[in-house]
């Protein structure tokens, strides 16, 4: 019984570590490409990061065990590993970044990225009430107003 519980706790810790690292990579990637993206698109990327990454990290920081994991992830050896992942992602994203920089990405496509990120956050957070609030109609309208989207794009 004790072994099963230890294995379960270990699996949960691994999943939480993955979520935190993924959130940090997402936030750091947005920061890295920010200078290469026009302000219209950057506003949407920042809104996506604000709505998901920052909210999730703030929520996690209330749990000291999770806060400790976040601090651990920021140590030098992990920073180097995250930088490698970011570099690989930037290489893979180079074509998309060129589209973004050229303004070739439609509002609908950017809206789709925001929606995907919100849905992903909802699933990975086990439908936490905080993420549910982001997905309900009023919050969706608030996010759209923050990034100056036309409601007709729905």
Residue frames as qw, qx, qy, qz and C-alpha x, y, z in Angstrom:
[[0.000, 0.886, 0.464, 0.000, 0.00, 0.00, 0.00],
 [0.310, -0.810, 0.102, 0.487, 2.79, 2.37, 0.95],
 [0.433, -0.156, 0.594, 0.660, 4.72, 1.54, -2.24],
 [0.242, 0.614, 0.656, 0.366, 1.64, 2.25, -4.37],
 [0.114, -0.945, -0.257, 0.168, 1.13, 5.60, -2.65],
 [0.407, -0.608, 0.326, 0.599, 4.81, 6.52, -3.10],
 [0.394, 0.149, 0.673, 0.608, 4.61, 5.65, -6.81],
 [0.111, 0.803, 0.557, 0.183, 1.41, 7.69, -7.20],
 [0.239, -0.903, -0.045, 0.355, 2.96, 10.71, -5.43],
 [0.455, -0.352, 0.496, 0.651, 6.05, 10.38, -7.62],
 [0.326, 0.443, 0.673, 0.494, 3.90, 10.36, -10.79],
 [0.030, -0.927, -0.373, 0.018, 2.00, 13.45, -9.62],
 [0.371, -0.751, 0.179, 0.516, 5.27, 15.25, -8.82],
 [0.452, -0.051, 0.607, 0.652, 6.62, 14.39, -12.28],
 [0.205, 0.687, 0.607, 0.343, 3.47, 15.73, -13.97],
 [0.179, -0.944, -0.181, 0.208, 3.59, 18.95, -11.93],
 [0.455, -0.512, 0.374, 0.625, 7.27, 19.38, -12.80],
 [0.389, 0.279, 0.653, 0.587, 6.40, 18.96, -16.49],
 [0.055, 0.867, 0.479, 0.131, 3.59, 21.55, -16.27],
 [0.310, -0.865, 0.030, 0.393, 5.86, 24.06, -14.53],
 [0.465, -0.298, 0.515, 0.656, 8.70, 23.55, -16.99],
 [0.314, 0.503, 0.662, 0.459, 6.32, 23.79, -19.95],
 [0.061, -0.939, -0.333, 0.055, 4.87, 27.03, -18.54],
 [0.381, -0.729, 0.227, 0.521, 8.36, 28.48, -18.06],
 [0.453, 0.009, 0.629, 0.632, 9.42, 27.47, -21.57],
 [0.200, 0.732, 0.587, 0.282, 6.24, 29.05, -22.99],
 [0.179, -0.951, -0.138, 0.212, 6.82, 32.30, -21.08],
 [0.440, -0.570, 0.396, 0.569, 10.51, 32.42, -21.95],
 [0.454, 0.267, 0.659, 0.537, 9.82, 31.64, -25.63],
 [0.113, 0.894, 0.416, 0.121, 7.34, 34.53, -25.82],
 [0.304, -0.874, 0.111, 0.362, 9.97, 36.79, -24.24],
 [0.545, -0.252, 0.548, 0.582, 12.63, 35.57, -26.69],
 [0.352, 0.405, 0.642, 0.547, 10.54, 36.21, -29.83],
 [0.007, -0.823, -0.431, 0.370, 8.94, 39.41, -28.53],
 [0.135, -0.640, 0.245, 0.716, 11.40, 41.72, -30.30],
 [0.120, -0.097, 0.768, 0.622, 10.71, 40.03, -33.65],
 [0.058, 0.542, 0.832, 0.106, 6.93, 40.24, -33.56],
 [0.033, -0.455, -0.194, -0.869, 4.78, 43.21, -34.47],
 [0.164, -0.124, 0.537, -0.818, 2.89, 44.90, -31.58],
 [0.707, -0.046, -0.157, -0.688, -0.52, 43.64, -32.74],
 [0.827, 0.024, -0.559, -0.047, 0.56, 39.99, -32.50],
 [0.322, 0.224, -0.670, 0.631, 2.71, 40.57, -29.40],
 [0.436, -0.245, 0.279, -0.820, -0.37, 41.82, -27.51],
 [0.882, -0.067, -0.234, -0.403, -2.10, 38.50, -28.18],
 [0.721, 0.167, -0.609, 0.287, 0.95, 36.44, -27.17],
 [0.057, 0.272, -0.557, 0.783, 1.33, 38.45, -23.96],
 [0.654, -0.205, 0.087, -0.723, -2.40, 38.05, -23.22],
 [0.889, 0.011, -0.438, -0.133, -2.05, 34.28, -23.68],
 [0.518, 0.198, -0.631, 0.543, 0.95, 34.19, -21.35],
 [0.220, -0.287, 0.379, -0.852, -0.79, 36.40, -18.78],
 [0.759, -0.160, -0.088, -0.625, -3.96, 34.35, -18.85],
 [0.953, -0.028, -0.299, -0.049, -2.27, 30.97, -18.45],
 [0.692, 0.227, -0.468, 0.501, 1.36, 30.90, -17.45],
 [0.031, 0.397, -0.407, 0.822, 1.40, 33.72, -14.90],
 [0.694, -0.356, 0.029, -0.625, -1.93, 32.70, -13.36],
 [0.940, -0.078, -0.333, -0.011, -0.82, 29.09, -13.04],
 [0.555, 0.252, -0.494, 0.620, 2.57, 29.98, -11.55],
 [0.232, -0.429, 0.296, -0.821, 0.93, 32.37, -9.08],
 [0.846, -0.284, -0.099, -0.441, -1.54, 29.64, -8.10],
 [0.883, 0.055, -0.409, 0.225, 1.24, 27.07, -7.70],
 [0.295, 0.452, -0.458, 0.706, 3.36, 29.45, -5.62],
 [0.570, -0.515, 0.167, -0.618, 0.78, 29.21, -2.81],
 [0.981, -0.191, -0.041, -0.020, 1.87, 25.57, -2.31],
 [0.284, -0.821, 0.483, 0.114, 5.34, 25.57, -0.73],
 [0.740, -0.098, 0.624, 0.231, 6.21, 22.16, -2.22],
 [0.615, 0.650, 0.368, 0.254, 5.41, 23.42, -5.69],
 [0.032, 0.988, -0.153, 0.006, 7.13, 26.76, -5.04],
 [0.558, -0.572, 0.560, 0.219, 10.23, 24.73, -4.12],
 [0.728, 0.252, 0.561, 0.302, 10.01, 22.88, -7.43],
 [0.378, 0.904, 0.142, 0.144, 9.76, 26.18, -9.30],
 [0.230, -0.892, 0.379, 0.090, 12.88, 27.44, -7.51],
 [0.704, -0.238, 0.619, 0.254, 14.65, 24.16, -8.32],
 [0.667, 0.565, 0.428, 0.228, 13.72, 24.56, -11.99],
 [0.193, 0.976, -0.051, 0.086, 15.40, 27.96, -11.99],
 [0.635, -0.584, 0.389, 0.323, 18.79, 26.57, -10.89],
 [0.083, 0.682, -0.518, -0.510, 21.62, 26.90, -13.38],
 [0.214, -0.123, 0.927, 0.281, 21.66, 23.29, -14.66],
 [0.348, 0.561, 0.743, -0.107, 17.92, 23.41, -15.35],
 [0.207, 0.818, -0.015, -0.536, 18.16, 26.89, -16.88],
 [0.047, -0.466, 0.725, 0.505, 20.67, 25.44, -19.34],
 [0.252, 0.209, 0.936, 0.132, 18.30, 22.56, -20.18],
 [0.290, 0.750, 0.494, -0.332, 15.37, 24.96, -20.63],
 [0.097, 0.739, -0.311, -0.590, 17.53, 27.20, -22.85],
 [0.157, -0.176, 0.880, 0.413, 18.32, 24.17, -25.03],
 [0.269, 0.503, 0.820, -0.040, 14.61, 23.40, -25.36],
 [0.200, 0.829, 0.185, -0.489, 13.86, 27.05, -26.18],
 [0.019, -0.563, 0.579, 0.590, 16.62, 27.11, -28.82],
 [0.198, 0.098, 0.934, 0.282, 15.21, 23.93, -30.39],
 [0.242, 0.687, 0.649, -0.221, 11.69, 25.37, -30.31],
 [0.115, 0.789, -0.085, -0.597, 12.85, 28.66, -31.87],
 [0.083, -0.305, 0.777, 0.545, 14.55, 26.77, -34.70],
 [0.174, 0.351, 0.913, 0.118, 11.35, 24.76, -35.26],
 [0.135, 0.790, 0.499, -0.331, 9.26, 27.94, -35.08],
 [0.265, -0.356, 0.272, 0.854, 11.42, 29.99, -37.42],
 [0.050, 0.315, 0.685, 0.655, 8.99, 29.73, -40.34],
 [0.218, -0.759, -0.614, -0.013, 6.08, 30.73, -38.10],
 [0.343, -0.653, -0.127, 0.663, 8.09, 33.60, -36.65],
 [0.203, -0.065, 0.450, 0.867, 8.82, 34.87, -40.15],
 [0.102, -0.573, -0.697, -0.418, 5.09, 34.77, -40.86],
 [0.333, -0.773, -0.443, 0.308, 4.43, 36.65, -37.62],
 [0.344, -0.467, 0.103, 0.808, 7.10, 39.24, -38.32],
 [0.081, 0.098, 0.576, 0.808, 5.70, 39.71, -41.81],
 [0.414, 0.175, 0.297, -0.843, 2.18, 40.10, -40.40],
 [0.418, 0.104, -0.727, -0.535, 1.04, 37.10, -42.45],
 [0.137, -0.218, -0.935, 0.242, -0.80, 35.38, -39.59],
 [0.303, -0.520, -0.436, -0.669, -4.52, 36.05, -39.53],
 [0.377, -0.384, 0.401, -0.742, -6.43, 37.14, -36.43],
 [0.906, -0.113, -0.112, -0.393, -8.40, 33.88, -36.65],
 [0.802, 0.201, -0.502, 0.252, -5.20, 31.82, -36.49],
 [0.134, 0.372, -0.552, 0.734, -3.94, 33.78, -33.49],
 [0.649, -0.285, 0.170, -0.685, -7.35, 33.36, -31.82],
 [0.931, 0.022, -0.339, -0.136, -7.04, 29.61, -32.47],
 [0.532, 0.287, -0.604, 0.520, -3.64, 29.55, -30.68],
 [0.237, -0.342, 0.432, -0.800, -5.15, 31.37, -27.70],
 [0.833, -0.151, -0.035, -0.530, -8.11, 28.97, -27.61],
 [0.846, 0.150, -0.500, 0.108, -5.79, 25.94, -27.85],
 [0.287, 0.333, -0.604, 0.665, -3.68, 27.25, -25.01],
 [0.484, -0.292, 0.300, -0.769, -6.73, 27.87, -22.82],
 [0.920, -0.050, -0.193, -0.338, -8.14, 24.40, -23.52],
 [0.707, 0.251, -0.576, 0.326, -4.75, 22.79, -22.86],
 [0.001, -0.354, 0.551, -0.756, -4.44, 24.66, -19.57],
 [0.707, -0.227, 0.097, -0.662, -7.96, 23.55, -18.62],
 [0.930, 0.032, -0.350, -0.105, -7.24, 19.88, -19.26],
 [0.602, 0.272, -0.568, 0.491, -3.82, 19.84, -17.60],
 [0.106, -0.337, 0.476, -0.805, -5.09, 21.65, -14.52],
 [0.123, -0.284, -0.941, 0.140, -7.80, 19.01, -13.96],
 [0.157, -0.671, -0.507, -0.518, -10.46, 21.67, -14.67],
 [0.320, -0.283, -0.478, 0.767, -9.42, 23.91, -11.80],
 [0.071, 0.834, 0.509, -0.201, -11.92, 26.63, -11.01],
 [0.158, -0.699, 0.177, 0.675, -9.39, 29.30, -11.96],
 [0.139, -0.131, 0.728, 0.658, -8.97, 27.95, -15.48],
 [0.126, 0.575, 0.804, 0.084, -12.71, 27.34, -15.77],
 [0.002, 0.825, 0.264, -0.500, -13.21, 31.06, -15.08],
 [0.119, -0.479, 0.473, 0.730, -10.85, 31.90, -17.95],
 [0.101, 0.096, 0.866, 0.481, -12.85, 29.72, -20.33],
 [0.179, 0.639, 0.705, -0.251, -16.37, 30.87, -19.48],
 [0.360, 0.727, 0.430, 0.397, -18.03, 33.38, -21.77],
 [0.155, -0.986, -0.059, 0.007, -17.45, 36.53, -19.70],
 [0.566, -0.602, 0.380, 0.416, -13.76, 35.80, -19.18],
 [0.612, 0.258, 0.539, 0.518, -13.37, 35.01, -22.88],
 [0.187, 0.897, 0.296, 0.271, -14.92, 38.41, -23.65],
 [0.381, -0.894, 0.138, 0.191, -12.52, 40.05, -21.18],
 [0.650, -0.255, 0.488, 0.523, -9.51, 38.41, -22.82],
 [0.476, 0.557, 0.495, 0.467, -10.75, 39.50, -26.24],
 [0.015, -0.982, -0.156, -0.102, -11.18, 43.08, -25.04],
 [0.544, -0.703, 0.277, 0.364, -7.63, 43.06, -23.64],
 [0.505, -0.157, 0.600, 0.601, -6.20, 42.11, -27.03],
 [0.295, 0.509, -0.094, -0.803, -8.66, 44.25, -29.03],
 [0.132, 0.073, 0.916, 0.371, -10.26, 41.37, -30.91],
 [0.475, -0.024, -0.242, -0.845, -13.47, 41.70, -32.83],
 [0.561, -0.016, 0.708, -0.429, -16.22, 39.53, -31.22],
 [0.775, 0.454, -0.059, -0.436, -17.38, 38.72, -34.75],
 [0.285, 0.541, -0.787, -0.080, -14.23, 36.55, -35.11],
 [0.491, -0.108, 0.798, -0.331, -15.96, 33.87, -32.98]]
